[in-house]
Amino acid sequence: MSKGRSRIPFETGKVTIHSLSAFAVDDVEITKGTKVPIVIKVYMSNSAGIY
């Protein structure tokens, strides 16, 4: 996942819940965890990214 991966559907006029939720994701960070093997942090600019 990366910021702007839904740019093409938006530019072509195909706006769906999938492209909207992808558009809300700004960054994803994967790090080594202490209590679990990995920690995944997702940074969003809009709550639509929860979908």
C-alpha distance matrix in Angstrom:
0.0 3.7 7.0 9.0 7.2 9.9 12.5 14.4 15.2 16.4 18.5 20.0 21.0 19.1 17.9 17.1 15.9 12.7 12.1 13.5 11.3 8.0 10.1 11.0 7.8 8.9 7.6 6.9 10.0 11.5 15.2 18.4 20.1 23.8 24.6 21.7 20.2 16.8 15.5 12.0 11.8 9.6 11.1 11.7 14.2 15.4 16.3 15.0 11.6 13.6 14.1
3.7 0.0 3.8 6.3 5.9 9.1 10.8 13.2 14.6 15.3 16.9 19.0 20.2 18.9 17.8 17.7 16.9 14.1 12.4 13.5 12.0 8.5 9.1 10.2 7.2 6.8 6.1 7.2 10.3 12.7 16.2 19.7 21.6 25.3 26.4 23.9 22.4 18.8 17.1 13.7 12.7 10.3 10.5 11.0 12.9 14.7 16.4 15.5 12.3 15.1 15.9
7.0 3.8 0.0 3.8 5.7 8.1 8.9 12.1 13.6 13.3 14.9 17.6 18.4 17.7 16.3 16.8 16.2 14.0 11.7 12.0 11.2 8.0 7.0 8.1 6.0 4.8 6.1 8.8 12.1 15.1 18.4 22.1 23.8 27.3 28.5 26.2 25.1 21.4 19.2 15.7 13.9 11.0 9.9 9.5 10.3 12.5 14.9 14.1 11.6 14.9 15.9
9.0 6.3 3.8 0.0 3.8 5.3 5.2 8.5 10.3 9.9 11.2 13.9 15.0 14.6 13.6 14.8 14.9 12.9 9.8 10.6 11.0 7.8 6.0 8.7 8.1 7.8 9.8 12.4 15.8 18.6 22.0 25.7 27.3 30.9 31.9 29.5 28.4 24.7 22.7 19.1 17.4 14.2 13.1 11.8 11.8 13.3 15.9 14.4 12.6 16.2 16.5
7.2 5.9 5.7 3.8 0.0 3.8 5.5 7.4 8.9 10.0 11.4 13.2 14.6 13.4 12.9 13.5 13.8 11.0 8.4 10.4 10.5 6.9 6.9 10.0 9.0 9.8 11.0 12.6 16.0 18.2 21.9 25.3 27.0 30.7 31.5 28.8 27.4 23.9 22.3 18.7 17.7 14.6 14.4 13.4 14.1 15.0 16.9 14.8 12.7 15.9 15.6
9.9 9.1 8.1 5.3 3.8 0.0 3.8 5.6 5.7 6.6 8.9 10.4 11.2 9.9 9.1 10.0 10.8 8.5 5.2 7.4 8.6 5.8 5.4 9.1 9.6 11.2 13.3 15.0 18.7 21.0 24.7 28.0 29.4 33.0 33.5 30.8 29.7 26.3 24.5 20.7 19.5 16.0 15.6 13.7 13.8 13.9 15.6 13.0 11.7 15.1 14.1
12.5 10.8 8.9 5.2 5.5 3.8 0.0 3.8 5.7 5.3 6.2 8.7 10.1 10.1 10.0 12.0 13.5 11.8 8.1 9.6 11.6 9.1 7.2 10.9 11.7 12.4 14.8 17.1 20.6 23.2 26.8 30.3 31.9 35.5 36.3 33.7 32.6 29.0 27.1 23.4 21.9 18.5 17.4 15.4 14.8 15.3 17.7 15.3 14.5 18.1 17.4
14.4 13.2 12.1 8.5 7.4 5.6 3.8 0.0 3.8 5.4 5.1 6.2 8.6 8.6 9.8 12.1 14.3 12.5 9.1 11.5 13.7 11.3 10.4 14.2 14.9 15.9 17.9 19.9 23.4 25.6 29.2 32.6 34.3 38.0 38.7 35.9 34.5 31.1 29.5 25.9 24.7 21.4 20.8 18.8 18.4 18.6 20.6 17.9 17.1 20.4 19.2
15.2 14.6 13.6 10.3 8.9 5.7 5.7 3.8 0.0 3.8 5.5 5.2 6.2 5.0 6.3 8.4 11.1 9.8 6.6 9.3 11.9 10.4 9.9 13.6 14.9 16.7 19.0 20.7 24.3 26.5 30.2 33.5 34.8 38.4 38.7 35.9 34.8 31.5 29.8 26.1 25.0 21.5 21.0 18.6 18.2 17.6 19.1 15.9 15.7 18.8 17.0
16.4 15.3 13.3 9.9 10.0 6.6 5.3 5.4 3.8 0.0 3.8 5.5 5.1 5.7 5.7 8.9 11.3 10.9 7.4 8.4 11.7 10.7 8.9 12.3 14.4 15.8 18.7 21.0 24.7 27.2 30.9 34.3 35.5 39.0 39.4 36.8 36.0 32.5 30.5 26.7 25.1 21.4 20.3 17.6 16.4 15.8 17.8 14.9 15.2 18.6 17.2
18.5 16.9 14.9 11.2 11.4 8.9 6.2 5.1 5.5 3.8 0.0 3.8 5.5 7.6 8.9 12.3 15.0 14.5 10.9 12.2 15.3 13.9 11.9 15.4 17.2 18.0 20.7 23.2 26.8 29.4 33.0 36.5 38.0 41.5 42.2 39.6 38.5 35.0 33.1 29.3 27.7 24.2 22.9 20.4 19.1 18.9 21.2 18.5 18.7 22.2 21.0
20.0 19.0 17.6 13.9 13.2 10.4 8.7 6.2 5.2 5.5 3.8 0.0 3.8 5.7 8.4 11.6 14.9 14.4 11.4 13.3 16.5 15.3 14.1 17.7 19.4 20.8 23.3 25.4 29.0 31.3 35.0 38.3 39.8 43.4 43.8 41.0 39.9 36.5 34.8 31.1 29.8 26.3 25.4 22.9 21.8 21.3 23.1 20.0 20.3 23.4 21.6
21.0 20.2 18.4 15.0 14.6 11.2 10.1 8.6 6.2 5.1 5.5 3.8 0.0 3.8 5.9 9.4 12.9 13.3 10.6 11.7 15.3 15.0 13.6 16.8 19.2 20.9 23.8 25.8 29.6 32.0 35.7 39.0 40.1 43.6 43.8 41.1 40.3 37.0 35.0 31.3 29.8 26.1 25.1 22.2 20.9 19.7 21.3 18.1 19.1 22.0 20.1
19.1 18.9 17.7 14.6 13.4 9.9 10.1 8.6 5.0 5.7 7.6 5.7 3.8 0.0 3.8 6.4 10.0 10.2 8.1 9.9 13.1 13.0 12.6 15.7 17.9 20.1 22.7 24.3 28.0 30.1 33.9 37.0 38.0 41.5 41.5 38.6 37.9 34.7 32.9 29.1 28.0 24.4 23.9 21.0 20.3 18.8 19.8 16.3 17.1 19.7 17.4
17.9 17.8 16.3 13.6 12.9 9.1 10.0 9.8 6.3 5.7 8.9 8.4 5.9 3.8 0.0 3.8 7.0 8.0 6.1 6.7 10.1 10.8 10.2 12.8 15.4 17.9 20.7 22.4 26.1 28.4 32.1 35.2 35.9 39.3 39.1 36.5 36.1 32.8 30.7 27.0 25.6 21.9 21.2 18.1 17.2 15.4 16.3 12.8 14.0 16.5 14.4
17.1 17.7 16.8 14.8 13.5 10.0 12.0 12.1 8.4 8.9 12.3 11.6 9.4 6.4 3.8 0.0 3.8 5.3 5.3 6.0 8.5 9.9 10.5 12.5 14.9 18.0 20.4 21.5 25.2 27.1 30.8 33.7 34.2 37.5 37.0 34.2 34.0 30.9 28.9 25.3 24.2 20.6 20.5 17.5 17.3 15.0 15.0 11.2 12.3 14.2 11.5
15.9 16.9 16.2 14.9 13.8 10.8 13.5 14.3 11.1 11.3 15.0 14.9 12.9 10.0 7.0 3.8 0.0 3.8 5.6 5.0 6.0 8.5 9.7 10.7 13.0 16.4 18.7 19.5 23.1 24.9 28.4 31.2 31.4 34.5 33.8 31.2 31.2 28.2 26.1 22.6 21.4 17.9 18.0 15.1 15.2 12.6 11.9 8.0 9.3 10.6 7.8
12.7 14.1 14.0 12.9 11.0 8.5 11.8 12.5 9.8 10.9 14.5 14.4 13.3 10.2 8.0 5.3 3.8 0.0 3.8 5.4 5.3 6.2 8.6 10.2 11.4 14.9 16.6 17.1 20.7 22.2 25.9 28.7 29.1 32.5 32.0 29.1 28.8 25.8 24.0 20.3 19.6 16.2 16.8 14.4 15.2 13.3 12.9 9.3 8.9 10.5 7.8
12.1 12.4 11.7 9.8 8.4 5.2 8.1 9.1 6.6 7.4 10.9 11.4 10.6 8.1 6.1 5.3 5.6 3.8 0.0 3.8 5.5 5.0 6.0 8.8 10.3 13.2 15.5 16.6 20.4 22.4 26.1 29.3 30.0 33.5 33.4 30.7 30.1 26.8 24.9 21.1 20.0 16.4 16.3 13.7 13.9 12.6 13.3 9.8 9.5 12.2 10.4
13.5 13.5 12.0 10.6 10.4 7.4 9.6 11.5 9.3 8.4 12.2 13.3 11.7 9.9 6.7 6.0 5.0 5.4 3.8 0.0 3.8 5.5 5.1 6.6 9.3 12.3 15.0 16.6 20.3 22.7 26.2 29.4 29.9 33.1 33.0 30.5 30.4 27.0 24.7 20.9 19.2 15.5 14.8 11.6 11.3 9.3 10.1 6.7 7.4 10.4 9.1
11.3 12.0 11.2 11.0 10.5 8.6 11.6 13.7 11.9 11.7 15.3 16.5 15.3 13.1 10.1 8.5 6.0 5.3 5.5 3.8 0.0 3.8 5.4 5.3 7.1 10.7 12.8 13.8 17.4 19.5 23.0 26.1 26.3 29.5 29.3 26.8 26.8 23.5 21.1 17.4 15.9 12.2 12.1 9.3 10.1 8.2 8.1 4.9 4.0 6.9 6.0
8.0 8.5 8.0 7.8 6.9 5.8 9.1 11.3 10.4 10.7 13.9 15.3 15.0 13.0 10.8 9.9 8.5 6.2 5.0 5.5 3.8 0.0 3.8 5.4 5.6 8.8 10.6 11.7 15.4 17.6 21.3 24.5 25.3 28.7 28.8 26.2 25.7 22.2 20.1 16.3 15.0 11.4 11.5 9.4 10.5 10.0 10.8 8.3 6.2 9.3 8.9
10.1 9.1 7.0 6.0 6.9 5.4 7.2 10.4 9.9 8.9 11.9 14.1 13.6 12.6 10.2 10.5 9.7 8.6 6.0 5.1 5.4 3.8 0.0 3.8 5.6 7.7 10.6 12.8 16.5 19.3 22.8 26.3 27.1 30.5 30.9 28.6 28.1 24.5 22.1 18.3 16.4 12.6 11.5 8.8 8.6 8.5 10.6 8.5 7.4 11.2 11.3
11.0 10.2 8.1 8.7 10.0 9.1 10.9 14.2 13.6 12.3 15.4 17.7 16.8 15.7 12.8 12.5 10.7 10.2 8.8 6.6 5.3 5.4 3.8 0.0 3.8 6.3 9.4 11.5 15.1 18.0 21.2 24.6 25.1 28.3 28.5 26.5 26.5 22.9 20.1 16.4 14.0 10.2 8.6 5.4 5.3 5.1 7.2 6.3 5.0 8.7 9.9
7.8 7.2 6.0 8.1 9.0 9.6 11.7 14.9 14.9 14.4 17.2 19.4 19.2 17.9 15.4 14.9 13.0 11.4 10.3 9.3 7.1 5.6 5.6 3.8 0.0 3.8 5.9 7.8 11.4 14.3 17.6 21.0 21.8 25.1 25.6 23.5 23.1 19.5 16.8 13.1 10.8 7.1 6.1 4.5 6.5 7.7 9.3 8.9 6.0 9.1 10.8
8.9 6.8 4.8 7.8 9.8 11.2 12.4 15.9 16.7 15.8 18.0 20.8 20.9 20.1 17.9 18.0 16.4 14.9 13.2 12.3 10.7 8.8 7.7 6.3 3.8 0.0 3.8 7.2 10.3 13.8 16.8 20.5 21.5 24.8 25.8 24.0 23.5 19.7 17.0 13.5 10.9 7.7 5.5 5.2 6.5 9.3 11.7 12.0 9.5 12.4 14.5
7.6 6.1 6.1 9.8 11.0 13.3 14.8 17.9 19.0 18.7 20.7 23.3 23.8 22.7 20.7 20.4 18.7 16.6 15.5 15.0 12.8 10.6 10.6 9.4 5.9 3.8 0.0 3.8 6.6 10.1 13.1 16.9 18.2 21.6 22.9 21.0 20.2 16.4 13.8 10.6 8.2 6.0 5.1 7.1 9.5 12.2 13.9 14.4 11.2 13.5 15.7
6.9 7.2 8.8 12.4 12.6 15.0 17.1 19.9 20.7 21.0 23.2 25.4 25.8 24.3 22.4 21.5 19.5 17.1 16.6 16.6 13.8 11.7 12.8 11.5 7.8 7.2 3.8 0.0 3.8 6.7 10.0 13.6 15.0 18.5 19.6 17.5 16.5 12.7 10.4 7.1 5.7 4.6 6.2 8.9 12.2 14.2 15.0 15.5 11.9 13.2 15.4
10.0 10.3 12.1 15.8 16.0 18.7 20.6 23.4 24.3 24.7 26.8 29.0 29.6 28.0 26.1 25.2 23.1 20.7 20.4 20.3 17.4 15.4 16.5 15.1 11.4 10.3 6.6 3.8 0.0 3.8 6.5 10.2 11.9 15.3 17.0 15.1 14.0 10.2 8.0 5.8 5.0 6.4 8.2 11.7 14.9 17.2 17.8 18.7 15.2 16.0 18.4
11.5 12.7 15.1 18.6 18.2 21.0 23.2 25.6 26.5 27.2 29.4 31.3 32.0 30.1 28.4 27.1 24.9 22.2 22.4 22.7 19.5 17.6 19.3 18.0 14.3 13.8 10.1 6.7 3.8 0.0 3.8 7.1 9.1 12.8 14.4 12.2 10.5 6.8 5.7 4.6 6.4 8.8 11.5 14.8 18.3 20.2 20.3 21.1 17.4 17.6 19.7
15.2 16.2 18.4 22.0 21.9 24.7 26.8 29.2 30.2 30.9 33.0 35.0 35.7 33.9 32.1 30.8 28.4 25.9 26.1 26.2 23.0 21.3 22.8 21.2 17.6 16.8 13.1 10.0 6.5 3.8 0.0 3.8 6.3 9.7 12.0 10.5 8.8 5.7 5.2 6.6 8.4 11.6 13.9 17.5 20.9 22.9 23.0 24.1 20.6 20.5 22.9
18.4 19.7 22.1 25.7 25.3 28.0 30.3 32.6 33.5 34.3 36.5 38.3 39.0 37.0 35.2 33.7 31.2 28.7 29.3 29.4 26.1 24.5 26.3 24.6 21.0 20.5 16.9 13.6 10.2 7.1 3.8 0.0 3.8 6.9 9.5 8.1 6.1 4.6 6.0 8.9 11.3 14.7 17.3 20.9 24.3 26.2 25.9 27.1 23.5 23.0 25.3
20.1 21.6 23.8 27.3 27.0 29.4 31.9 34.3 34.8 35.5 38.0 39.8 40.1 38.0 35.9 34.2 31.4 29.1 30.0 29.9 26.3 25.3 27.1 25.1 21.8 21.5 18.2 15.0 11.9 9.1 6.3 3.8 0.0 3.8 5.9 5.1 5.1 4.5 5.2 9.0 11.2 14.9 17.6 21.0 24.5 26.0 25.2 26.7 23.4 22.3 24.8
23.8 25.3 27.3 30.9 30.7 33.0 35.5 38.0 38.4 39.0 41.5 43.4 43.6 41.5 39.3 37.5 34.5 32.5 33.5 33.1 29.5 28.7 30.5 28.3 25.1 24.8 21.6 18.5 15.3 12.8 9.7 6.9 3.8 0.0 3.8 5.6 6.9 7.9 8.6 12.4 14.3 18.1 20.5 23.9 27.3 28.7 27.8 29.6 26.4 25.1 27.7
24.6 26.4 28.5 31.9 31.5 33.5 36.3 38.7 38.7 39.4 42.2 43.8 43.8 41.5 39.1 37.0 33.8 32.0 33.4 33.0 29.3 28.8 30.9 28.5 25.6 25.8 22.9 19.6 17.0 14.4 12.0 9.5 5.9 3.8 0.0 3.8 6.9 8.6 9.3 12.9 15.0 18.6 21.3 24.3 27.8 28.7 27.3 29.0 26.1 24.2 26.6
21.7 23.9 26.2 29.5 28.8 30.8 33.7 35.9 35.9 36.8 39.6 41.0 41.1 38.6 36.5 34.2 31.2 29.1 30.7 30.5 26.8 26.2 28.6 26.5 23.5 24.0 21.0 17.5 15.1 12.2 10.5 8.1 5.1 5.6 3.8 0.0 3.8 5.7 7.2 10.6 13.4 16.7 19.8 22.8 26.4 27.2 25.8 27.1 23.9 22.1 24.2
20.2 22.4 25.1 28.4 27.4 29.7 32.6 34.5 34.8 36.0 38.5 39.9 40.3 37.9 36.1 34.0 31.2 28.8 30.1 30.4 26.8 25.7 28.1 26.5 23.1 23.5 20.2 16.5 14.0 10.5 8.8 6.1 5.1 6.9 6.9 3.8 0.0 3.8 7.1 10.2 13.6 16.8 20.0 23.1 26.8 27.9 26.8 27.7 24.3 22.9 24.8
16.8 18.8 21.4 24.7 23.9 26.3 29.0 31.1 31.5 32.5 35.0 36.5 37.0 34.7 32.8 30.9 28.2 25.8 26.8 27.0 23.5 22.2 24.5 22.9 19.5 19.7 16.4 12.7 10.2 6.8 5.7 4.6 4.5 7.9 8.6 5.7 3.8 0.0 3.8 6.6 9.9 13.1 16.3 19.5 23.2 24.4 23.6 24.5 21.0 20.0 22.0
15.5 17.1 19.2 22.7 22.3 24.5 27.1 29.5 29.8 30.5 33.1 34.8 35.0 32.9 30.7 28.9 26.1 24.0 24.9 24.7 21.1 20.1 22.1 20.1 16.8 17.0 13.8 10.4 8.0 5.7 5.2 6.0 5.2 8.6 9.3 7.2 7.1 3.8 0.0 3.8 6.5 10.0 13.0 16.2 19.9 21.2 20.4 21.6 18.2 17.3 19.7
12.0 13.7 15.7 19.1 18.7 20.7 23.4 25.9 26.1 26.7 29.3 31.1 31.3 29.1 27.0 25.3 22.6 20.3 21.1 20.9 17.4 16.3 18.3 16.4 13.1 13.5 10.6 7.1 5.8 4.6 6.6 8.9 9.0 12.4 12.9 10.6 10.2 6.6 3.8 0.0 3.8 6.6 10.0 12.9 16.7 17.9 17.3 18.2 14.7 14.1 16.5
11.8 12.7 13.9 17.4 17.7 19.5 21.9 24.7 25.0 25.1 27.7 29.8 29.8 28.0 25.6 24.2 21.4 19.6 20.0 19.2 15.9 15.0 16.4 14.0 10.8 10.9 8.2 5.7 5.0 6.4 8.4 11.3 11.2 14.3 15.0 13.4 13.6 9.9 6.5 3.8 0.0 3.8 6.5 9.8 13.4 14.9 14.7 16.1 12.8 12.6 15.6
9.6 10.3 11.0 14.2 14.6 16.0 18.5 21.4 21.5 21.4 24.2 26.3 26.1 24.4 21.9 20.6 17.9 16.2 16.4 15.5 12.2 11.4 12.6 10.2 7.1 7.7 6.0 4.6 6.4 8.8 11.6 14.7 14.9 18.1 18.6 16.7 16.8 13.1 10.0 6.6 3.8 0.0 3.8 6.4 10.1 11.5 11.5 12.7 9.3 9.8 12.7
11.1 10.5 9.9 13.1 14.4 15.6 17.4 20.8 21.0 20.3 22.9 25.4 25.1 23.9 21.2 20.5 18.0 16.8 16.3 14.8 12.1 11.5 11.5 8.6 6.1 5.5 5.1 6.2 8.2 11.5 13.9 17.3 17.6 20.5 21.3 19.8 20.0 16.3 13.0 10.0 6.5 3.8 0.0 3.8 7.0 9.3 10.3 12.0 9.2 10.6 13.7
11.7 11.0 9.5 11.8 13.4 13.7 15.4 18.8 18.6 17.6 20.4 22.9 22.2 21.0 18.1 17.5 15.1 14.4 13.7 11.6 9.3 9.4 8.8 5.4 4.5 5.2 7.1 8.9 11.7 14.8 17.5 20.9 21.0 23.9 24.3 22.8 23.1 19.5 16.2 12.9 9.8 6.4 3.8 0.0 3.8 5.5 7.1 8.6 6.4 8.6 11.5
14.2 12.9 10.3 11.8 14.1 13.8 14.8 18.4 18.2 16.4 19.1 21.8 20.9 20.3 17.2 17.3 15.2 15.2 13.9 11.3 10.1 10.5 8.6 5.3 6.5 6.5 9.5 12.2 14.9 18.3 20.9 24.3 24.5 27.3 27.8 26.4 26.8 23.2 19.9 16.7 13.4 10.1 7.0 3.8 0.0 3.8 7.1 8.7 8.0 10.7 13.2
15.4 14.7 12.5 13.3 15.0 13.9 15.3 18.6 17.6 15.8 18.9 21.3 19.7 18.8 15.4 15.0 12.6 13.3 12.6 9.3 8.2 10.0 8.5 5.1 7.7 9.3 12.2 14.2 17.2 20.2 22.9 26.2 26.0 28.7 28.7 27.2 27.9 24.4 21.2 17.9 14.9 11.5 9.3 5.5 3.8 0.0 3.8 5.4 6.2 8.5 10.6
16.3 16.4 14.9 15.9 16.9 15.6 17.7 20.6 19.1 17.8 21.2 23.1 21.3 19.8 16.3 15.0 11.9 12.9 13.3 10.1 8.1 10.8 10.6 7.2 9.3 11.7 13.9 15.0 17.8 20.3 23.0 25.9 25.2 27.8 27.3 25.8 26.8 23.6 20.4 17.3 14.7 11.5 10.3 7.1 7.1 3.8 0.0 3.8 5.2 5.8 8.2
15.0 15.5 14.1 14.4 14.8 13.0 15.3 17.9 15.9 14.9 18.5 20.0 18.1 16.3 12.8 11.2 8.0 9.3 9.8 6.7 4.9 8.3 8.5 6.3 8.9 12.0 14.4 15.5 18.7 21.1 24.1 27.1 26.7 29.6 29.0 27.1 27.7 24.5 21.6 18.2 16.1 12.7 12.0 8.6 8.7 5.4 3.8 0.0 3.8 5.3 5.9
11.6 12.3 11.6 12.6 12.7 11.7 14.5 17.1 15.7 15.2 18.7 20.3 19.1 17.1 14.0 12.3 9.3 8.9 9.5 7.4 4.0 6.2 7.4 5.0 6.0 9.5 11.2 11.9 15.2 17.4 20.6 23.5 23.4 26.4 26.1 23.9 24.3 21.0 18.2 14.7 12.8 9.3 9.2 6.4 8.0 6.2 5.2 3.8 0.0 3.8 5.3
13.6 15.1 14.9 16.2 15.9 15.1 18.1 20.4 18.8 18.6 22.2 23.4 22.0 19.7 16.5 14.2 10.6 10.5 12.2 10.4 6.9 9.3 11.2 8.7 9.1 12.4 13.5 13.2 16.0 17.6 20.5 23.0 22.3 25.1 24.2 22.1 22.9 20.0 17.3 14.1 12.6 9.8 10.6 8.6 10.7 8.5 5.8 5.3 3.8 0.0 3.8
14.1 15.9 15.9 16.5 15.6 14.1 17.4 19.2 17.0 17.2 21.0 21.6 20.1 17.4 14.4 11.5 7.8 7.8 10.4 9.1 6.0 8.9 11.3 9.9 10.8 14.5 15.7 15.4 18.4 19.7 22.9 25.3 24.8 27.7 26.6 24.2 24.8 22.0 19.7 16.5 15.6 12.7 13.7 11.5 13.2 10.6 8.2 5.9 5.3 3.8 0.0
